[in-house]
Amino acid sequence: MTDNKVMGSCGFCLEPIGRGFASLSRAAAKAASARIRRLRDGESAAGWTLRAEACERCPMRKVYRNVSYCGSPFLRKPLRDPAEDGCGCPTIEKAKDRSEHCPLTVRHRPATRMGEVCDCKWCGQ
């Protein structure tokens, strides 16, 4: 609690900006890792084609400039709920990344992850 009413309300206003910055930072890191993965060639996840096929059948999939995305492209909607809007990543790059997971379960509910256990579409296959 603060006695400065201006600062108290200002912190509330800046909260979406902080989340947006964190989301943009995460997206930049993912884009950089995708570019490095393309350069190294061969560091794709095992079974990435099955993962990509699941993305192509997903109702959240959007195509923008001939590229398939998990939801609309990230920079078109930086503040999003991945279970409702998708993550905004290109689906092929996302499928190739071993550390990525689908934001949905097989039943199109929000996926959960507890340590190494995940119930997303890809891990449930």
WOSUL-V6873 format. One record per pair of residues at least 12 apart in sequence whose C-alpha atoms are under 10 Angstrom apart, sorted by sequence separation. I is the first residue (numbers start at 1). J is the second residue. If there is no record, write none. Layout:
# WOSUL-V6873
i=I j=J
i=I j=J
This chain:
# WOSUL-V6873
i=56 j=68
i=58 j=70
i=59 j=71
i=60 j=72
i=61 j=73
i=70 j=82
i=71 j=83
i=73 j=85
i=74 j=86
i=76 j=88
i=101 j=113
i=108 j=120
i=109 j=121
i=55 j=68
i=56 j=69
i=58 j=71
i=71 j=84
i=72 j=85
i=73 j=86
i=74 j=87
i=75 j=88
i=105 j=118
i=106 j=119
i=107 j=120
i=108 j=121
i=55 j=69
i=56 j=70
i=71 j=85
i=72 j=86
i=73 j=87
i=74 j=88
i=75 j=89
i=105 j=119
i=106 j=120
i=107 j=121
i=55 j=70
i=70 j=85
i=71 j=86
i=72 j=87
i=73 j=88
i=74 j=89
i=87 j=102
i=104 j=119
i=105 j=120
i=106 j=121
i=52 j=68
i=70 j=86
i=71 j=87
i=72 j=88
i=73 j=89
i=74 j=90
i=86 j=102
i=87 j=103
i=102 j=118
i=103 j=119
i=104 j=120
i=105 j=121
i=106 j=122
i=69 j=86
i=70 j=87
i=71 j=88
i=72 j=89
i=73 j=90
i=86 j=103
i=101 j=118
i=102 j=119
i=103 j=120
i=104 j=121
i=105 j=122
i=106 j=123
i=69 j=87
i=70 j=88
i=71 j=89
i=72 j=90
i=85 j=103
i=86 j=104
i=101 j=119
i=102 j=120
i=103 j=121
i=104 j=122
i=105 j=123
i=106 j=124
i=69 j=88
i=70 j=89
i=71 j=90
i=83 j=102
i=84 j=103
i=101 j=120
i=102 j=121
i=103 j=122
i=105 j=124
i=106 j=125
i=68 j=88
i=69 j=89
i=70 j=90
i=71 j=91
i=82 j=102
i=83 j=103
i=84 j=104
i=101 j=121
i=102 j=122
i=68 j=89
i=69 j=90
i=70 j=91
i=82 j=103
i=83 j=104
i=101 j=122
i=102 j=123
i=68 j=90
i=69 j=91
i=70 j=92
i=81 j=103
i=82 j=104
i=83 j=105
i=100 j=122
i=101 j=123
i=60 j=83
i=67 j=90
i=68 j=91
i=69 j=92
i=60 j=84
i=61 j=85
i=62 j=86
i=67 j=91
i=68 j=92
i=69 j=93
i=70 j=94
i=84 j=108
i=60 j=85
i=61 j=86
i=67 j=92
i=68 j=93
i=69 j=94
i=83 j=108
i=84 j=109
i=60 j=86
i=62 j=88
i=64 j=90
i=83 j=109
i=84 j=110
i=59 j=86
i=60 j=87
i=61 j=88
i=63 j=90
i=83 j=110
i=95 j=122
i=60 j=88
i=62 j=90
i=63 j=91
i=82 j=110
i=83 j=111
i=61 j=90
i=62 j=91
i=81 j=110
i=82 j=111
i=61 j=91
i=70 j=102
i=70 j=103
i=55 j=90
i=56 j=91
i=55 j=91
i=56 j=92
i=54 j=91
i=55 j=92
i=53 j=91
i=52 j=91
i=53 j=92
i=55 j=94
i=51 j=91
i=52 j=92
i=55 j=95
i=51 j=92
i=52 j=93
i=54 j=95
i=52 j=94
i=53 j=95
i=49 j=92
i=51 j=94
i=52 j=95
i=48 j=92
i=51 j=95
i=52 j=96
i=60 j=104
i=48 j=93
i=50 j=95
i=51 j=96
i=48 j=94
i=49 j=95
i=58 j=104
i=27 j=74
i=48 j=95
i=49 j=96
i=55 j=102
i=27 j=75
i=47 j=95
i=48 j=96
i=54 j=102
i=58 j=106
i=60 j=108
i=44 j=93
i=45 j=94
i=46 j=95
i=47 j=96
i=48 j=97
i=59 j=108
i=24 j=74
i=44 j=94
i=45 j=95
i=46 j=96
i=48 j=98
i=51 j=101
i=58 j=108
i=23 j=74
i=24 j=75
i=27 j=78
i=44 j=95
i=45 j=96
i=46 j=97
i=47 j=98
i=51 j=102
i=23 j=75
i=44 j=96
i=45 j=97
i=46 j=98
i=54 j=106
i=43 j=96
i=44 j=97
i=45 j=98
i=24 j=78
i=42 j=96
i=43 j=97
i=44 j=98
i=45 j=99
i=23 j=78
i=24 j=79
i=38 j=93
i=43 j=98
i=45 j=100
i=22 j=78
i=23 j=79
i=34 j=90
i=37 j=93
i=20 j=77
i=21 j=78
i=22 j=79
i=23 j=80
i=20 j=78
i=21 j=79
i=31 j=89
i=34 j=92
i=35 j=93
i=38 j=96
i=19 j=78
i=20 j=79
i=30 j=89
i=31 j=90
i=34 j=93
i=37 j=96
i=19 j=79
i=20 j=80
i=27 j=87
i=33 j=93
i=34 j=94
i=37 j=97
i=19 j=80
i=27 j=88
i=17 j=79
i=27 j=89
i=31 j=93
i=34 j=96
i=16 j=79
i=30 j=93
i=31 j=94
i=34 j=97
i=30 j=94
i=33 j=97
i=55 j=121
i=30 j=97
i=54 j=121
i=55 j=122
i=54 j=122
i=30 j=100
i=51 j=121
i=52 j=122
i=51 j=122
i=54 j=125
i=50 j=122
i=51 j=123
i=48 j=122
i=51 j=125
i=47 j=122
i=50 j=125
